[in-house]
Amino acid sequence: MATEKKKKTIVFLHPDLGIGGAERLVVDAAVQLQKRGHKVVIFTSYCDPAHCFDEARDGTLDVRVRGNTLIPPSLLGRFSILCAILRQIHLILQITLFSSELKTISPSAFFIDQLSAGLPLLKLLLPKTPIFFYCHFPDLLLVQNRTSLFKRLYRIPFDALEQASMNYADSIAVNSGFTKSIVSKTWPSLAKKKELRVVYPCIDTSSFSITSKEDKLPWKNILLSINRFERKKDIGLSIRAFAQLPASLRQSSKLIIAGGYDPRVSENVSYHSELVSLAENDLGLPSFTAKTLPTALAAPKETQVLFLLSVPNALKEILLNSAKLLVYTPSNEHFGIVPLEAMLRGCPVLAANNGGPTETVVEGKTGWLRDPKEIKEWMEVMEGVLRGKLGGKEIGEEGKKRVRERFGGERMGEVLEECFEGMERGSVKGARGEVLGLMMVGSVMAGLAGVVGWWLL
């Protein structure tokens, strides 16, 4: 008779529990572990009930906002990484030293993602509690703006801290084989010391997640893009490809660009404006922006590009059930959860032929992979789907099958549980706590010095 696995209390630490791929993974991981009988508590520095996933606000998960009273998310729109680190340190101190909250919870393990800077401090304060770190992607590779000498100097301590602090995780996971290869190339010494396990993000394949399949928008030929309004998502590619369609086909179709939009984030605001300008001023495509479904339905009849800001789950469900094709434009995406959401609903996917989508989309069977530099190739797939020459019921069924077999929530829960079981032997010891604390403080102080120097100069 098999021995029943001991149930754990797992504490999550996440910087900002908003709407995005990383947040979706955290929520899904927490839900799946909870379904398997483990107690889960999520601590975050910020969670807006009006801008988060349903499970984070409807009581499904125990979400607690801490470490949000001293340090803002940024200073005059700058220094976001420094503020994020300080906010994480504040959160850890608040629940460990400034209150007995964490002691009362008595965690069996920690699940930390995105930001590894607090790992040394956590290991110093709770040396016997194993830490699982989920690396979505190396932060040092996400920062593109290093044009000036001072900005490069400013990033040095943070880049060094990212690698050094990850060494103090008992287990490290990544979201795809693509990310694993990038992490191994970026930090070869870390890859030699630590096994990097691939834990794919998941989607809920149970029946209740697709009950609204009959709810559809009144428009017939819908091409859909779902992404956060960030330049790295290359949403403009979908607009440029759509603009190359024959005029008659364009006029009977609609490109809907939906996704995460936070008015606090300057890039979201500015990039949305750029995309509107691209559509209307550069390409002559009538556009309309809406924040709710009723407003979207009231869009002028001639609208060809419809922007939907901050799409809730219910509306996303309707969009996916209404679309003939999901156009997923990011290049070198770490994984990409939206293609799976589309495939589960029988919607084929057109994605870039690099990064995570190459592990989820099967060319010609569940969708198509195309070079993001070849806009005409993207247009040709769009045209083929709209004219009924590509796609169809068979490709939709293949997509559903692939998602259910390889990317369901139950599978993710099993793999995560295995990771936490393996951590009970804990590879990182607390004896190095004092050294870790000194390392962290020194790195942060170096970062502060870099900030001050950049600011003054």
GUZA-57477 format. One record per residue (C-alpha): x, y, z; residue in one letter. Coordinates in pm, whole numbers, padded with zeros to 5 digits, always signed. Layout:
N
XYZa;...
! end
This chain:
457
+00000+00000+00000m;+00146+00336-00108a;+00232+00583+00165t;+00030+00904+00146e;+00245+01208+00081k;+00272+01452+00368k;+00079+01773+00301k;+00284+02092+00314k;+00231+02459+00384t;+00378+02648+00089i;+00431+03022+00104v;+00455+03214-00224f;+00637+03547-00258l;+00559+03745-00573h;+00633+04115-00645p;+00311+04238-00809d;+00014+04006-00848l;-00139+04180-01146g;-00231+04041-01488i;+00046+03883-01692g;+00208+03555-01785g;+00418+03534-01468a;+00117+03613-01251e;-00095+03356-01434r;+00168+03092-01364l;+00189+03183-00995v;-00188+03167-00958v;-00208+02835-01145d;+00077+02684-00943a;-00089+02790-00618a;-00428+02654-00725v;-00285+02320-00837q;-00086+02270-00516l;-00396+02364-00317q;-00602+02109-00511k;-00349+01844-00410r;-00419+01915-00045g;-00137+02155+00039h;-00199+02480+00224k;-00099+02783+00018v;-00049+03146+00121v;+00061+03413-00129i;+00243+03724-00009f;+00277+04008-00258t;+00375+04373-00246s;+00079+04475-00460y;-00254+04330-00570c;-00529+04549-00711d;-00867+04370-00698p;-00961+04554-01016a;-00649+04438-01197h;-00574+04078-01103c;-00685+03726-01190f;-01015+03605-01048d;-00857+03348-00814e;-00659+03625-00643a;-00970+03821-00549r;-01260+03576-00519d;-01132+03387-00216g;-00994+03088-00405t;-00646+03179-00283l;-00522+03335+00041d;-00352+03650-00091v;-00192+03892+00154r;-00043+04229+00059v;+00265+04318+00265r;+00573+04536+00223g;+00382+04806+00039n;+00409+05101+00276t;+00766+05232+00254l;+00902+05196-00097i;+00707+05292-00413p;+00724+05075-00729p;+00950+05336-00890s;+01093+05681-00833l;+00983+05932-01094l;+00935+05644-01338g;+01290+05516-01280r;+01481+05270-01062f;+01213+05000-01082s;+01457+04715-01018i;+01602+04885-00710l;+01254+04956-00576c;+01142+04600-00648a;+01435+04459-00448i;+01376+04694-00157l;+01004+04613-00160r;+01080+04241-00151q;+01319+04290+00141i;+01055+04499+00317h;+00797+04224+00264l;+01027+03954+00401i;+01120+04161+00705l;+00759+04251+00772q;+00638+03892+00786i;+00944+03754+00971t;+01093+04015+01205l;+00829+04286+01236f;+00542+04042+01298s;+00484+03677+01386s;+00277+03618+01074e;+00517+03378+00903l;+00591+03199+01228k;+00219+03142+01275t;+00190+02999+00924i;+00496+02775+00981s;+00585+02720+00612p;+00718+02388+00490s;+00869+02554+00183a;+00882+02877-00017f;+00785+02932-00380f;+00955+03246-00512i;+00960+03373-00868d;+01075+03669-01080q;+01298+03828-00816l;+01574+03626-00648s;+01738+03911-00452a;+01557+03822-00130g;+01668+03459-00126l;+01985+03521+00082p;+01789+03713+00345l;+01522+03446+00357l;+01784+03173+00396k;+01948+03374+00670l;+01623+03413+00864l;+01479+03066+00802l;+01773+02841+00715p;+01580+02515+00752k;+01295+02604+00518t;+01373+02499+00157p;+01331+02751-00124i;+01195+02674-00470f;+01276+02945-00725f;+01094+02971-01057y;+01298+03154-01320c;+01074+03292-01593h;+01377+03443-01771f;+01706+03611-01669p;+01622+03967-01572d;+01954+04095-01702l;+01848+03991-02053l;+01512+04163-02023l;+01670+04504-01968v;+01736+04647-02312q;+01804+05010-02224n;+02178+05011-02153r;+02278+05281-02397t;+02479+05501-02162s;+02784+05418-01951l;+02605+05516-01630f;+02309+05291-01706k;+02546+05000-01767r;+02725+05072-01441l;+02393+05105-01264y;+02293+04752-01371r;+02619+04579-01271i;+02536+04513-00903p;+02183+04402-00983f;+02300+04160-01252d;+02561+04018-01015a;+02306+03987-00735l;+02061+03804-00960e;+02306+03521-01030q;+02458+03507-00681a;+02123+03502-00503s;+01984+03221-00720m;+02257+02994-00584n;+02069+02987-00254y;+01759+02825-00389a;+01724+02458-00305d;+01558+02393-00638s;+01531+02597-00958i;+01275+02554-01234a;+01229+02726-01570v;+00924+02759-01789n;+01049+02596-02111s;+01336+02419-02280g;+01409+02748-02455f;+01447+02932-02124t;+01659+02648-01986k;+01904+02688-02275s;+01921+03064-02223i;+01977+03032-01847v;+02251+02774-01905s;+02430+03003-02151k;+02384+03311-01933t;+02497+03148-01608w;+02700+02836-01694p;+02838+02805-01340s;+02486+02809-01196l;+02371+02545-01446a;+02659+02320-01336k;+02567+02350-00969k;+02191+02334-01000k;+01961+02109-01196e;+01729+02327-01400l;+01397+02152-01421r;+01142+02246-01684v;+00799+02304-01530v;+00565+02414-01807y;+00296+02667-01726p;-00050+02516-01745c;-00405+02601-01826i;-00722+02466-01673d;-00850+02193-01903t;-01152+02106-01689s;-01497+02152-01833s;-01589+02459-01631f;-01312+02664-01795s;-01473+02635-02139i;-01842+02644-02057t;-01891+02969-02246s;-01797+02823-02585k;-02139+02918-02724e;-02093+03282-02622d;-01950+03460-02923k;-01914+03811-03055l;-02146+03917-03340p;-01859+03966-03589w;-01775+03674-03818k;-01412+03706-03926n;-01210+03782-03613i;-00832+03772-03589l;-00722+03798-03228l;-00407+03920-03053s;-00378+03886-02674i;-00070+04036-02509n;+00032+04297-02259r;+00077+04638-02419f;+00458+04622-02423e;+00690+04692-02715r;+00873+04361-02681k;+00544+04186-02767k;+00569+04331-03120d;+00193+04375-03150i;+00253+04605-03444g;+00341+04298-03651l;-00021+04181-03639s;-00144+04524-03753i;+00105+04542-04040r;+00017+04193-04159a;-00355+04267-04135f;-00304+04585-04340a;-00162+04376-04627q;-00481+04173-04664l;-00696+04252-04970p;-00917+04552-04891a;-01241+04359-04944s;-01133+04089-04698l;-01013+04346-04445r;-01343+04531-04453q;-01534+04214-04369s;-01294+04122-04089s;-01179+04263-03759k;-00842+04250-03584l;-00899+04260-03209i;-00596+04352-02999i;-00667+04272-02636a;-00461+04231-02324g;-00306+04360-02007g;-00313+04736-01972y;-00222+04916-01651d;-00255+05296-01657p;+00017+05311-01388r;+00267+05166-01637v;+00389+05437-01873s;+00490+05186-02142e;+00138+05043-02155n;-00003+05390-02213v;+00256+05506-02466s;+00263+05181-02663y;-00114+05175-02697h;-00096+05527-02840s;+00178+05418-03081e;-00031+05125-03202l;-00335+05346-03258v;-00118+05585-03458s;+00030+05295-03658l;-00315+05167-03750a;-00483+05498-03829e;-00210+05738-03941n;+00044+05504-04100d;-00177+05228-04242l;-00516+05396-04276g;-00702+05136-04070l;-01003+05267-03874p;-00956+05180-03507s;-01149+05202-03183f;-01046+05157-02818t;-01274+05007-02553a;-01243+04898-02192k;-01565+04699-02163t;-01761+04462-02385l;-02066+04691-02419p;-01837+04973-02533t;-01665+04740-02779a;-01997+04628-02924l;-02085+04994-02979a;-01775+05052-03193a;-01839+05214-03533p;-01925+04964-03804k;-01621+05060-04011e;-01377+04973-03731t;-01111+04729-03852q;-00873+04732-03554v;-01037+04711-03213l;-00828+04766-02900f;-00955+04613-02576l;-00777+04719-02259l;-00742+04499-01947s;-00949+04203-02055v;-01110+04000-01770p;-01129+03621-01792n;-01494+03612-01897a;-01434+03845-02191l;-01114+03663-02290k;-01320+03343-02301e;-01564+03502-02543i;-01281+03638-02757l;-01109+03300-02786l;-01438+03130-02872n;-01509+03391-03140s;-01171+03410-03312a;-01078+03224-03627k;-00708+03268-03555l;-00488+03375-03265l;-00203+03592-03388v;+00079+03561-03134y;+00357+03802-03227t;+00631+03804-02954p;+00976+03685-03061s;+01184+03467-02831n;+00894+03446-02590e;+00997+03250-02283h;+00693+03024-02308f;+00361+03190-02394g;+00042+03073-02226i;-00207+03238-02464v;-00143+02994-02753p;-00241+02708-02521l;-00558+02890-02417e;-00649+02932-02783a;-00568+02572-02878m;-00783+02438-02593l;-01080+02617-02747r;-01006+02483-03094g;-00863+02811-03221c;-00550+02767-03437p;-00241+02975-03361v;-00007+03177-03579l;+00315+03244-03385a;+00680+03337-03427a;+00906+03049-03520n;+01130+03095-03217n;+01114+03072-02838g;+00848+02895-02635g;+00580+02862-02907p;+00804+02614-03090t;+00741+02380-02794e;+00364+02426-02791t;+00250+02492-03150v;+00295+02210-03401v;+00338+02340-03756e;+00043+02248-03974g;-00128+02049-03698k;-00224+02299-03428t;-00119+02618-03605g;+00164+02780-03795w;+00509+02914-03710l;+00641+03200-03922r;+00943+03430-03933d;+00845+03759-03763p;+01053+03949-04018k;+00844+03815-04305e;+00519+04010-04272i;+00385+03873-04600k;+00404+03517-04462e;+00189+03621-04167w;-00059+03788-04398m;-00081+03474-04611e;-00175+03260-04312v;-00433+03520-04205m;-00581+03522-04554e;-00584+03143-04576g;-00774+03113-04248v;-01023+03388-04331l;-01097+03234-04672r;-01133+02887-04522g;-00830+02741-04702k;-00640+02685-04375l;-00758+02573-04034g;-01078+02380-03989g;-01216+02133-03738k;-00925+01888-03761e;-00660+02142-03663i;-00882+02258-03378g;-00918+01905-03242e;-00541+01848-03264e;-00486+02161-03059g;-00728+02050-02787k;-00565+01707-02769k;-00213+01845-02740r;-00302+02085-02459v;-00490+01825-02256r;-00211+01570-02285e;+00091+01792-02216r;-00009+02120-02054f;-00298+02051-01817g;-00307+02173-01459g;-00294+01826-01311e;+00038+01759-01483r;+00183+02084-01352m;+00067+02000-01001g;+00235+01659-01017e;+00568+01803-01131v;+00564+02080-00870l;+00482+01833-00595e;+00779+01620-00704e;+01002+01929-00685c;+00890+02010-00331f;+00930+01649-00221e;+01286+01650-00353g;+01370+01968-00164m;+01323+01803+00174e;+01688+01706+00152r;+01774+02079+00106g;+02102+02139-00078s;+02163+02487+00069v;+02256+02510+00434k;+02188+02795+00671g;+02545+02805+00802a;+02629+03052+00529r;+02354+03288+00636g;+02581+03562+00770e;+02788+03565+00453v;+02472+03573+00244l;+02337+03867+00437g;+02657+04060+00392l;+02662+03979+00022m;+02309+04101-00025m;+02361+04425+00169v;+02683+04496-00018g;+02519+04439-00354s;+02224+04663-00272v;+02454+04935-00144m;+02654+04913-00465a;+02330+04949-00655g;+02237+05254-00452l;+02574+05406-00525a;+02519+05344-00895g;+02175+05503-00879v;+02304+05810-00699v;+02587+05850-00948g;+02354+05816-01242w;+02103+06054-01090w;+02358+06324-01019l;+02521+06298-01355l;
! end
